[in-house]
Amino acid sequence: DPAPPLQVIRPEPCGVCGSRIRFGKAAIKCRQCQLLLHPKCREQCPSTCTPRPRHHAWPCEGVLADFAPSTPPLVPMLVVQCVTEVETRGLTETGLYRVPGAEQLVREWKRRLLWAGGALPGLSSVADIHVVCGVLKDFLRGLKEPLVTFSLHPAFLQAAGERGFQGWGGKGEEGLLFPQHSSLVPSDIPDDAACDTALRHVVSKLPPANRDTLAFLMLHLLRVSHSPDCKMDVLNLSRVFGPTLVGHSSANPTPLVIMEDTPRQCKVVARLLSLPPDFWRGFLGTEQENLVPM
């Protein structure tokens, strides 16, 4: 439903081809989904789009639950749509999630999806699948706290086998911040099987929206890791998603904490990806078939 052509005041990328629409040039903007494009790209635009939602837009920032639906599985529609698009046409792309998309297009599409508030415009018009990957990563990075949450962050590190880490139930300074959870994870986890058991336990303690979304993403990343064309094994994906999913135990970590946390974040995601798919499917139930192509 395009509005009459307008003149661009501030240069913006075309939502179809990705090229910048320069100052003073004509452009077309959809009244419903706000897609901005060159007039010449109109024929390549999907014939239908999602109408503007009657409810308010999603916030620009918040915790994951602020974006989740009211009925399970509690996975934000933005996450579902990005994953669906990636699995539809991205599993033959080399370096999926490692190769960056155009930063300006990533910002524009994230803004558009947040503005839509759940009634999302189609991502099939995004020519570069790496832009869709970038939107998903940027959304997760932009949450007020990481998916594993600040309060459970030390427990995830310990459950992943960080034996030298005393931030959870130990005598370190951080352990004193969370005395109410000190019994969740033993201070020393002896072997891989015990690590997996402890990790499953900590995952179950996540807020429902965080738990469901983590499960959904783990199943997706496992499918990516199994694609020979992507060349993104568990280690590569762990390096990419460690800072995004695990983050830090506070909103303002010191440079030293950031440096120390980097390998720990990678280890946590690798451990999570080593858990069997049936464990993750158990949180999503039969509804997962309605979320993304299998």
Phi, psi and omega in degrees: 000074185286143172279168177303151180306143179232165178263136181280127177266315179248123182306130179222156179283146173290133182289352180256303185266342178087349179287149182290136172268113190282163180306132176084351180277157180284147177211161178240136177235131178290135179292333187269307185255359177067019178295129180252131183207162173295146174304324181290342181268001184300322183292337180272354182282143177305144184289337178235152175221170183277128181299157176300133182292149178279336177277174183288159179292160173295156176292160177289334177210162180167182173275167188302321183300335179293342183249355186277153176290171183273346180239147182291158354288143190273064181249122180305141182298328177300318179295315180300315184291320178296314181297317179300316180294318180297317182285338179286319186220012184247353187283004173250005182271127177289136176075028179304130183076342176269320179283125183284149170270168179301122188301319182294321178292322177300313180297318182295316181289325175296316179300318182294319181291320178293321179297325183290334173063038176109329174267083199271143173292152182294141179267000181294341179277354177279109187296320185263115182295337179292336174293318178298317176301319180296322178298315180298313180296319182292323177298313181293321178293330185277357178295153181293336172216153183294167183301326181279356179071155178294317187291329181264356182307310180298326180293323178295319179298315182291320181294333179281357174101021177282084187297327181278357184272122184249022183281356183227107177071008177260199184259004180291167183300320182294327182300332181289342181283341187231050184297334183291343182250009191296342182265000183293319185232131178298152184290339178223119182255115194286325187212179184298317181298319179293323176300314181298318179297314180296321181293318177301319181296316181292320177303319182294341181272353179295153170305146186308316181294319178294317181296312181296319181292321176299317179299316180298317181290322179297318178296321178295313182293328174296320178294321177297317182295335181273355180274116181295332181290327183290330183054040178236089179281182184301320181296315179298316180294325179294322178294323180286316189264352178304304179297329184285314186270326185263315177060220183232176182272001177210165183285337184232072181290152176284161177305324179294317179296318179301316181293317182289328184285335187305307179293330179293319179300315179300318181295321180298312182295320178299319178295318179297321180287345178276347177289147184294145180305325181298330176299314181290322180297332180299333179278335184266336180066198181291343183295341183299334180293339178271356184268318188206148176301140181266000000 
